[in-house]
Amino acid sequence: MAKDIFRTPLAEVRRAHLITPRHQLDKSKPKAWTADLLLANGDEKAQAFLLAMEDQFIALHGSRKRRAEKGFPWKADKEKPSEITVVRFKVPKFLRRDGSLSEGPRIVDAKKQPWDGAAIGNGSRVVVAFDIDDWDGENGCGMTFQPRAVQVVEFVPYEQVDPTDGFEEVDGYTTTAAAAASGWATDGDDDEEAPF
């Protein structure tokens, strides 16, 4: 039976690993596609979404079951707890019965065209389509939001800082000149023969 698909309001994304899965903190677990959606606490649509997800929790588990400490996949932001609620999306990569590997969420642009593969940077604004994996454990029950599709409405490219940017070019050793002179990369004296 197919699971219901839910959609988030348009919001800013942070720590999006939606193109390629990333290692989880527990290395024994499979890699996962993840993203954190930042919902403004003052936004009516965001608050209506969270209330609807609380209703889904009750629909899945009943009102009498004890919610685990991390039973809701959202929490107050560490830096701005009174302003932002962070909603976590995660779906693990797994081996299907037919031996093939699962695929990550489908990503499209604002016009619903297939994504070009560019890494999605912090500050991009997206809508996430997801299903809910409900779970029950020793310490209570909960739910995980599994991203199935993402629409990138406003794109901010992911930028990685080059740690060599602070260096200045100075006179000295250069690998291109040394490699061109000998054709070999060696350590030590050229006069000594390497033992074989």
Phi, psi and omega in degrees: 000131181288143179277154176293144176255131178246159178231141178275164167289162176297128182203167180285142179249150179221147178053049181277119173241073187252343179276309176234143180290157180242161175292143175272167179302318176275105186295344178283345179273154180292161174300157183216150171273129185221161173195149174248125178258132183259110180258128179287129182295337179272359183271124183298318180295321179295316181292323177295322177299312181297321177296319178296324179288328173296321176297322178296321177302313180295320179297324182279322188246346185088164185275349184263344181287147181276127178282134176294161180306321178250037183288332174264136179276036175215155179201168178293142177296141181295320184277325182227065187298330181275350184251329190227138170250130181261123179254125184262132175244136181204132172222124182282153173280135182216164179268124180283167179300328181278002178092354179274159179268145178294157179254158178282185180295148176283133183242135178228163177271189183299332180264014180067025176272149181304142182290147183275001177095358180292140178295137184270118184272163175304140180097345174298149179249128188223165167242132181250127171262130187213161168244171185247127172260112179268143183220159181223127182228183180301325185261017179126188183241170181190192179212152177239134177269117183257113182292131178248330178206151179224131174254118180270110183268319176233121186258129171241118182296146175285129180240127177257131181284130177277117183293347179271358182301331182279352180280150172253151175286131180227163175291139179157199184296140175225133183290329182293321180290318181293318181292323180292325183290318186252333185080353180237148172255113182228160172254136173094199185284138176284343183285333183273142176274141176285133178289136178248000000 
